[in-house]
Amino acid sequence: MRQMRTHTCNELRLEHVGQQVKIVGWMENVRTVGNNFAFVVLRDFYGTTQVVVENEEMMNIIAEINKESTISVEGVVRERASKNAKQATGDIEVVPAKIEVLGRCRHNALPFEINRSREADEMTRLKHRYLDLRNPAVKANIIKRCQAVSYIRAAITAKGFLEITTPILTASSPEGARDYLVPARNHPGKFYALPQAPQQFKQLLMTSGFDKYFQIAPCFRDEDARADRTPGEFYQLDMEMSFATQEDVLSTLEEVLGPVFQTFGKYERVSPWPWRHIAFNDAMERYGSDKPDLRIDLEVQDITAEVAGCAFGPFQNATVKAVVVDNFAEGRKWIDKLLVDVEVQTGNKVCWVKVDENGALTGGVSKFLTDYTAALTEKLDLKPGSFVCMAASPKKSAAQKTAGVVRTMLGKRVPGHFDENQYAMCWIVDFPMYEMGEESGELEFCHNPFSMPQGGKAALEAAEGDIEKLLAINANQYDLVVNGYESASGAVRNHDPEIMVKAFQMVGLGEEDVKAKFPAMYNAFTYGAPPHAGAAPGIDRIVMLLCGEESIREVITFPMNKNAQDLMMDAPTTVSQKQLDDVHILINESHL
């Protein structure tokens, strides 16, 4: 039973003409056309309705009300003389007999026009997010998020998964990003941590005998923001399966997420499943990235052998990668901007040549490559009008990554190489188990330390003491990539405590370290753990892709800014000395 309204602002149609109705909402706009004549647009969650003021009494009431006040309108529905086909309620209007203010807007000027809030600067939008969300275009993203999450929950539940919540207050994790710490009042000097992910808990659930688990899990990581990553907190579809293989997890997620993109996605096409599998090393070689955007038809090619002996300094004792665009028609100014943009993004310089109408190399570094024209033409299938952009580095990975950026920029900037209207999915598989840390210079876990190495304990024992062999070990790890964004990450877990200890020994941690850092998991696995595997698609990132947004903040109801500040709530903020005393914290003001 509706008490405050008979209809929403999106319900009234021609069949309601002549009826007495009551509608409520925000007064979006007033257009005065005479002393006692005005058009009022009333907006609620569902849509808008035009209200026509035609007498002095109603006009006097409207004149005293600021825009964005909430009001109640009682009146009669009538057919419009001039209809608006673009508006759902465009065939009718309401003539009021009574207008009542329910919530007065006390500001004569708004921080921005509600329906144009996305044109305002982000700081203003976030400070007044409650106004920003009144914009139907902004609200639509949040609605789509709700719909997509509801669909995901129903789909995975239908596959026999149980929704189980895991603790928010837990132990600090020694792996991954920085923790958010919570002081324990009853345990002076000790801290809880907010979970970076429910990783250990979901593995413990498998060890506890649960077969299939999921939750729409909040995760907390003290890391910097970027366009596709929000600081502070985010949500993921956390899932895990007992007695499961990699293929079990991948096929389950394809069957759940594929229809989500088909149903709610902005773009017309979705890669048919099963989705393509690309080994990590192949992805780096062909695309220069483990997050390749497969909407781009260009690939990276290796020309190290073809330019061996070249006198061009950057090519000497280096890996050299190339990206080719045929029928290239851009000028020098365009090329120079490309080179600058690549260097800004990667920190590495790139070079170029073009092929003239006679098949000769010209421009850029062509004078160094004259003797290599035939080899390059054969390797790269060069034609008159081809443009070649090259990246070189003594480190193979640096050359690959720089060429990957070149591929993306060329693909999106040169017409004909970017098929935008689709969701291009792939699984990146066979990640290295280990890598050399860029800062430490020592062997480190490449992906997830709880992953099962391919070949198990035997592979670790065979490679022990040999860095090159250890670096050649792959893990049963996988990422889902959608349009160049990592959208899910997962692995077949290391459920055997002996293999786990051996894997950690390779990075300089012994059994006692494993017991100390992961006591619950280690102990639980000694009681017989099932083989298990899982993944965690990022909800925020998936919704960003569904909405076709470039910033993840556009799909989060109350996001922080890039500096991890909530401008609306003024967080983080200082607290009272008593609050600090209660949790035994002393502020070192010299660090402020």
C-alpha positions in Angstrom: 0.0 0.0 0.0 1.4 3.4 -1.1 0.8 6.1 1.4 3.0 9.0 0.1 2.2 8.5 -3.6 -0.2 6.8 -5.9 2.3 6.5 -8.8 6.0 6.9 -9.5 7.2 9.6 -11.9 7.6 7.0 -14.6 4.2 5.3 -14.4 1.6 7.7 -15.7 0.3 7.1 -19.2 -2.7 8.0 -21.4 -4.8 5.4 -19.6 -4.5 7.5 -16.4 -5.9 10.7 -18.0 -8.6 12.1 -15.7 -7.4 10.3 -12.6 -6.5 12.0 -9.4 -2.9 11.2 -8.5 -0.2 12.0 -6.0 3.4 11.9 -7.1 6.6 12.8 -5.1 10.2 13.5 -6.0 12.8 16.2 -6.6 11.9 19.4 -8.3 14.4 19.1 -11.2 13.6 22.2 -13.2 11.1 25.1 -13.5 10.4 26.9 -16.7 8.2 30.0 -16.3 6.3 31.1 -19.4 3.9 33.7 -17.8 2.8 35.3 -14.7 0.7 32.3 -13.7 2.0 29.6 -16.0 5.0 27.3 -15.6 6.3 23.9 -16.4 7.9 21.8 -13.5 9.9 18.7 -14.1 9.5 16.3 -11.1 12.0 13.5 -10.9 12.1 10.4 -8.6 14.2 7.2 -8.8 12.1 5.8 -11.7 11.8 8.8 -14.1 10.3 12.2 -14.6 6.8 13.7 -15.0 5.9 17.1 -16.2 3.7 19.2 -13.8 1.9 22.2 -15.3 1.2 25.2 -13.0 -1.7 27.3 -14.2 -2.9 29.5 -11.4 -1.6 32.1 -9.0 -1.8 30.0 -5.9 0.3 27.2 -7.2 2.7 29.7 -8.8 3.3 31.4 -5.5 4.2 28.0 -3.9 6.6 27.1 -6.7 8.3 30.5 -6.6 9.4 29.8 -3.0 11.0 26.4 -3.7 14.6 25.9 -4.8 15.5 23.3 -7.3 16.3 19.8 -5.9 13.8 20.3 -3.1 11.6 17.2 -2.6 7.9 17.9 -3.1 4.6 16.2 -3.2 2.2 17.0 -6.0 -1.5 16.1 -6.0 -3.5 16.7 -9.1 -5.3 15.5 -12.2 -3.6 13.7 -15.1 -4.3 15.1 -18.6 -3.1 14.5 -22.1 -0.4 16.8 -23.4 -1.2 19.1 -26.2 2.5 18.8 -27.3 3.8 15.3 -26.7 7.4 14.3 -26.0 8.2 11.0 -27.7 11.7 10.8 -26.0 10.1 10.7 -22.5 8.3 7.7 -21.1 5.6 9.9 -19.6 5.7 12.3 -22.5 2.1 11.9 -23.5 0.7 13.2 -20.2 1.1 15.9 -17.6 -0.2 16.6 -14.1 -2.2 19.7 -13.2 -1.7 20.2 -9.5 -4.3 21.2 -6.9 -1.8 20.9 -4.0 1.9 21.2 -3.8 3.7 20.4 -0.5 7.4 20.7 0.3 8.7 17.5 1.9 12.4 18.4 2.1 13.6 21.9 1.3 16.8 22.5 -0.6 18.3 25.5 1.2 20.9 26.3 -1.4 20.1 28.8 -4.2 22.9 27.5 -6.3 24.0 23.8 -6.7 27.6 22.7 -7.0 26.8 21.5 -10.5 23.8 20.8 -12.7 22.4 17.4 -11.7 22.0 16.1 -15.2 25.4 17.3 -16.2 27.3 16.3 -13.1 29.8 14.2 -15.0 31.1 17.4 -16.6 32.1 18.7 -13.2 35.6 18.1 -11.7 35.9 14.8 -9.8 36.7 16.4 -6.4 33.5 18.4 -6.5 31.5 15.3 -7.6 33.0 13.1 -4.8 32.4 15.8 -2.1 28.8 16.0 -3.2 28.3 12.4 -4.2 24.8 12.3 -2.9 23.9 15.0 -5.6 26.0 13.3 -8.2 24.1 10.1 -7.7 20.8 11.9 -8.5 22.0 12.2 -12.1 20.2 9.3 -13.9 23.3 8.6 -16.0 25.4 8.2 -12.8 22.7 6.2 -11.0 22.4 3.8 -14.0 25.9 2.4 -13.4 25.0 1.6 -9.8 21.7 0.0 -10.8 23.6 -2.1 -13.4 26.0 -3.1 -10.7 23.1 -4.3 -8.5 21.6 -6.2 -11.3 24.8 -7.9 -12.4 25.7 -8.9 -8.8 22.2 -10.3 -8.3 22.6 -12.3 -11.5 26.0 -13.6 -10.5 24.8 -14.7 -7.1 21.9 -16.6 -8.6 24.0 -18.2 -11.3 26.7 -19.5 -9.0 24.2 -20.6 -6.4 22.4 -22.6 -9.1 25.7 -24.5 -9.6 25.7 -25.8 -6.0 28.0 -23.1 -4.4 27.2 -22.1 -0.9 27.5 -18.4 0.1 29.6 -18.2 3.2 30.9 -15.1 4.9 34.4 -15.0 6.3 35.9 -12.8 9.0 36.7 -9.1 8.4 39.0 -8.8 11.5 41.8 -11.3 10.9 45.6 -11.7 11.2 48.0 -9.6 9.2 49.1 -11.2 6.0 52.9 -11.3 5.2 52.2 -11.5 1.5 50.8 -9.1 -1.0 49.9 -5.4 -0.5 50.1 -3.4 2.7 47.4 -4.2 5.3 45.0 -2.0 7.0 45.6 -2.5 10.7 43.1 -2.3 13.5 44.4 -2.0 17.0 43.1 -4.6 19.5 41.9 -2.7 22.6 42.1 -5.8 24.9 45.4 -6.9 23.6 47.8 -3.9 23.9 50.4 -3.8 21.2 48.6 -6.2 19.0 46.6 -5.6 15.8 44.0 -7.2 13.6 44.2 -6.7 9.9 41.4 -6.2 7.4 41.6 -9.0 4.9 43.3 -8.4 1.6 41.2 -11.3 0.3 39.6 -14.3 2.0 42.3 -16.5 0.5 43.3 -18.5 3.5 39.7 -18.8 4.9 38.3 -20.2 1.7 41.1 -22.8 1.5 40.4 -23.6 5.1 36.7 -24.1 4.2 37.8 -26.7 1.6 39.9 -28.4 4.2 36.8 -28.3 6.5 34.8 -30.4 4.1 32.8 -27.8 2.2 32.7 -28.6 -1.5 31.9 -25.3 -3.2 32.1 -21.9 -1.6 31.5 -18.3 -2.8 30.9 -14.8 -1.5 30.8 -11.3 -2.8 33.7 -10.5 -0.6 35.0 -7.1 0.5 38.8 -6.8 0.3 41.0 -4.2 1.8 44.5 -3.2 0.5 46.5 -0.1 1.3 47.7 0.5 -2.3 47.7 3.4 -4.7 44.8 4.1 -7.0 44.7 3.9 -10.8 42.0 4.1 -13.4 41.0 0.4 -13.0 41.8 0.0 -9.3 40.3 1.8 -6.4 42.3 2.4 -3.2 41.1 1.1 0.1 38.4 -1.5 -0.5 37.0 -3.4 -3.4 34.7 -6.4 -4.0 35.4 -9.7 -5.7 33.4 -12.8 -6.5 35.5 -15.1 -4.3 35.0 -18.8 -5.1 36.6 -22.1 -4.4 36.0 -25.8 -5.3 37.2 -29.0 -3.7 38.4 -32.0 -5.8 38.6 -29.6 -8.7 41.0 -29.0 -11.6 41.9 -25.8 -13.4 39.4 -26.7 -16.1 36.6 -27.1 -13.6 37.2 -23.5 -12.3 37.5 -22.0 -15.8 34.5 -23.7 -17.2 32.4 -22.7 -14.2 33.4 -19.0 -14.5 32.8 -19.0 -18.2 29.2 -20.3 -17.6 28.6 -17.7 -14.9 30.4 -14.6 -16.4 29.7 -15.1 -20.1 26.0 -14.6 -19.7 26.6 -11.6 -17.4 28.5 -9.8 -20.2 25.8 -10.9 -22.8 23.0 -9.6 -20.6 24.4 -6.4 -19.1 27.3 -5.5 -21.3 27.4 -2.3 -23.3 29.0 -3.9 -26.4 27.2 -6.2 -28.9 29.5 -9.2 -28.9 31.1 -11.5 -26.3 33.8 -14.1 -27.1 32.0 -17.4 -27.3 33.1 -19.8 -24.6 35.3 -21.8 -24.0 37.5 -18.8 -24.0 40.9 -18.9 -25.6 43.9 -20.1 -23.5 47.2 -18.2 -24.0 50.3 -19.3 -22.1 52.0 -16.5 -20.2 55.2 -16.7 -22.2 53.3 -16.7 -25.5 51.3 -13.6 -24.4 54.5 -11.7 -23.6 56.0 -12.7 -26.9 53.0 -11.9 -29.1 51.4 -9.1 -27.3 54.0 -7.7 -24.9 51.6 -8.1 -22.0 50.0 -10.7 -19.8 46.8 -8.6 -20.1 46.5 -8.4 -23.9 43.6 -6.4 -25.5 42.5 -8.9 -28.2 40.3 -6.3 -29.8 43.6 -5.1 -31.4 44.7 -7.1 -34.4 48.4 -6.2 -34.2 51.1 -8.4 -32.7 54.7 -8.0 -31.4 57.5 -9.7 -33.4 61.0 -10.5 -32.4 63.7 -9.1 -34.8 66.7 -9.7 -32.5 68.3 -12.1 -34.9 67.5 -10.0 -38.0 69.3 -6.9 -36.6 72.2 -8.8 -34.9 75.4 -6.8 -35.6 73.6 -3.5 -36.3 75.7 -0.5 -35.4 72.7 1.3 -33.8 73.7 1.5 -30.1 70.3 0.5 -28.4 70.2 -2.7 -30.6 73.6 -4.0 -29.4 73.4 -6.8 -26.9 69.7 -6.3 -26.6 66.4 -8.0 -27.3 64.6 -6.1 -30.1 60.9 -6.2 -30.7 58.9 -4.7 -33.5 55.2 -3.8 -34.2 54.2 -3.2 -37.9 51.3 -1.2 -39.3 50.6 -1.5 -43.0 49.2 1.4 -45.2 50.5 3.9 -42.6 49.5 7.5 -43.6 50.4 9.5 -40.5 53.0 12.3 -40.5 56.1 13.1 -38.5 54.3 15.1 -35.9 52.0 12.2 -35.2 55.0 9.8 -34.9 56.8 12.1 -32.6 53.8 12.2 -30.2 53.6 8.4 -30.2 57.3 8.2 -29.3 56.9 10.7 -26.4 53.7 9.0 -25.1 55.4 5.5 -25.1 58.4 6.9 -23.2 56.2 8.6 -20.7 54.3 5.4 -20.0 57.2 2.9 -20.1 60.4 5.0 -19.3 61.9 3.5 -22.4 62.6 5.1 -25.8 61.4 3.5 -29.1 62.5 4.1 -32.7 60.9 3.7 -36.1 61.3 3.3 -39.9 58.9 3.5 -42.8 58.9 1.6 -46.1 58.8 3.8 -49.2 57.2 3.0 -52.6 60.3 1.2 -53.7 60.5 -1.0 -50.6 63.5 0.9 -49.1 63.6 1.8 -45.4 63.3 5.5 -44.8 63.0 8.0 -41.9 63.8 7.4 -38.2 66.8 5.0 -37.7 66.7 3.8 -41.3 70.4 4.7 -41.9 71.4 2.1 -39.5 69.3 -0.6 -41.0 70.0 -0.3 -44.8 72.0 -3.6 -44.8 69.2 -5.4 -42.9 66.3 -4.4 -45.2 66.0 -7.8 -46.9 66.0 -9.7 -43.6 63.5 -7.3 -42.0 61.2 -7.4 -45.1 61.1 -11.1 -45.0 60.6 -11.5 -41.2 58.0 -8.7 -40.9 56.4 -9.1 -44.3 57.0 -5.4 -45.1 55.3 -3.7 -47.9 55.4 -0.1 -49.3 53.6 2.0 -46.8 54.5 -0.2 -43.8 55.5 1.6 -40.5 57.7 -0.3 -38.1 58.1 0.8 -34.4 60.8 -0.9 -32.5 61.7 -1.4 -28.8 65.0 -2.6 -27.5 66.5 -3.4 -24.1 69.2 -5.7 -22.5 66.3 -7.1 -20.5 64.0 -9.2 -22.6 61.0 -8.4 -20.4 61.5 -4.6 -20.7 61.6 -4.9 -24.5 58.5 -7.0 -24.5 56.5 -4.7 -22.2 57.6 -1.6 -24.2 56.6 -3.2 -27.4 53.3 -4.1 -25.8 52.5 -0.5 -25.1 53.5 0.4 -28.7 51.0 -2.3 -29.9 48.2 -0.9 -27.8 48.8 2.7 -28.8 49.2 1.9 -32.5 46.1 -0.3 -32.4 43.9 2.3 -30.9 45.2 5.3 -32.8 45.6 4.0 -36.3 42.2 3.3 -37.9 41.2 -0.2 -38.8 43.1 -2.1 -36.1 40.7 -1.8 -33.1 37.3 -3.6 -33.0 35.9 -1.8 -30.0 32.3 -3.1 -30.0 33.0 -6.4 -28.3 34.2 -8.1 -25.1 37.3 -10.1 -26.1 38.1 -12.7 -23.4 41.0 -15.0 -22.9 42.6 -17.0 -20.1 46.3 -16.4 -19.4 47.7 -19.6 -18.1 51.0 -21.2 -17.1 52.4 -18.3 -15.1 56.0 -18.7 -13.9 56.1 -20.0 -10.3 59.0 -17.7 -9.5 60.7 -14.5 -10.8 63.7 -12.4 -9.9 62.6 -9.4 -7.8 63.3 -6.1 -9.4 64.2 -4.5 -6.1 65.6 -7.4 -4.1 67.4 -9.1 -7.0 66.4 -12.4 -5.4 64.1 -15.2 -6.2 60.5 -14.4 -5.4 57.0 -15.8 -6.0 55.7 -14.5 -9.3 52.0 -14.7 -8.6 50.4 -16.5 -5.7 52.6 -18.3 -3.2 49.7 -20.8 -2.4 49.7 -22.1 -6.0 50.6 -25.7 -6.9 53.8 -25.8 -9.0 53.4 -27.8 -12.2 55.2 -31.1 -11.6 54.7 -30.8 -7.9 57.5 -31.6 -5.4 59.5 -33.5 -8.0 59.8 -30.4 -10.2 61.0 -28.3 -7.2 63.6 -30.9 -6.1 64.9 -31.2 -9.6 65.5 -27.5 -9.9 66.7 -26.8 -6.4 69.9 -24.7 -6.4 69.6 -23.8 -10.1 68.1 -20.4 -10.6 67.4 -20.9 -14.3 65.6 -24.2 -13.7 63.5 -22.6 -10.9 62.6 -19.7 -13.2 61.4 -22.3 -15.8 58.9 -23.9 -13.4 55.3 -22.9 -14.2 52.5 -22.8 -11.7 48.9 -23.8 -12.1 47.8 -20.2 -12.1 45.4 -18.4 -14.4 44.0 -14.9 -15.1 40.9 -13.9 -17.0 41.6 -10.9 -19.2 38.8 -8.9 -20.7 39.6 -6.1 -23.2 43.1 -5.7 -21.8 42.0 -5.7 -18.1 42.8 -8.5 -15.6 39.3 -9.3 -14.4 39.9 -12.5 -12.4 42.9 -14.3 -10.9 43.1 -17.8 -9.5 45.0 -21.0 -9.2 45.0 -24.7 -8.4 46.1 -24.5 -4.7 49.1 -26.2 -3.1 47.2 -28.4 -0.6 50.2 -30.6 0.4 52.2 -29.2 3.4 55.4 -30.9 2.2 55.1 -29.3 -1.3 54.2 -26.0 0.3 57.3 -26.1 2.6 59.5 -27.0 -0.4 58.1 -24.1 -2.5 58.8 -21.6 0.2 62.3 -23.0 0.7 63.1 -22.0 -2.8 62.7 -18.3 -1.8 64.7 -18.7 1.4 61.9 -19.5 3.9 62.1 -22.7 5.9 59.4 -24.9 7.5 59.3 -22.9 10.7 58.8 -19.7 8.7 55.8 -21.3 6.9 54.4 -22.5 10.3 54.8 -19.0 11.8 53.4 -17.1 8.8 50.5 -19.4 7.9 49.8 -21.5 11.0 46.2 -22.2 10.3 46.7 -23.4 6.8 49.8 -25.4 7.5 48.2 -27.2 10.5 44.9 -27.8 8.6 46.7 -29.3 5.7 48.4 -31.8 8.0 44.9 -33.3 8.7 44.3 -34.2 5.1 43.3 -31.5 2.6 41.5 -32.1 -0.6 42.9 -30.9 -3.9 41.2 -27.6 -4.5 41.2 -24.7 -6.9 39.5 -21.3 -7.2 39.5 -17.8 -8.5 38.3 -14.3 -7.7 36.8 -12.1 -10.4 36.8 -8.4 -9.5 33.2 -7.1 -9.2 34.2 -3.4 -9.5 36.3 -4.0 -12.6 33.7 -6.3 -14.3 31.0 -3.7 -13.8 33.3 -1.0 -15.1 33.7 -3.1 -18.3 29.9 -3.8 -18.5 29.3 0.0 -18.3 32.0 0.9 -20.8 33.6 3.2 -18.2 37.3 4.1 -18.2 37.4 4.9 -14.4 36.4 2.3 -11.8 35.1 5.1 -9.5 32.2 5.6 -11.9 30.7 2.2 -10.8 31.3 2.5 -7.0 28.6 4.1 -5.0 30.8 6.1 -2.6 34.3 5.9 -4.0 37.5 7.4 -2.5 39.6 9.7 -4.6 43.0 8.8 -6.0 44.6 9.8 -2.6 42.5 7.3 -0.7 40.3 10.1 0.8 36.6 10.1 1.2 35.9 13.8 0.5 32.2 13.4 1.4 32.8 11.9 4.9 36.1 13.6 5.4 38.0 10.4 5.9 40.6 9.6 7.1 40.5 12.1 9.9 42.0 12.6 13.3 40.5 11.0 16.4 40.4 12.1 20.1 43.3 11.4 22.5 40.9 9.2 24.5 40.2 7.0 21.5 44.0 6.7 21.0 44.5 5.9 24.7 41.8 3.2 24.6 43.7 1.3 21.9 47.2 2.0 23.3 48.4 4.1 20.4 50.9 7.0 20.7 51.2 9.3 17.7 54.8 10.2 16.7 54.2 13.8 15.7 57.6 14.0 14.1 56.3 11.7 11.3 53.3 13.9 10.6 
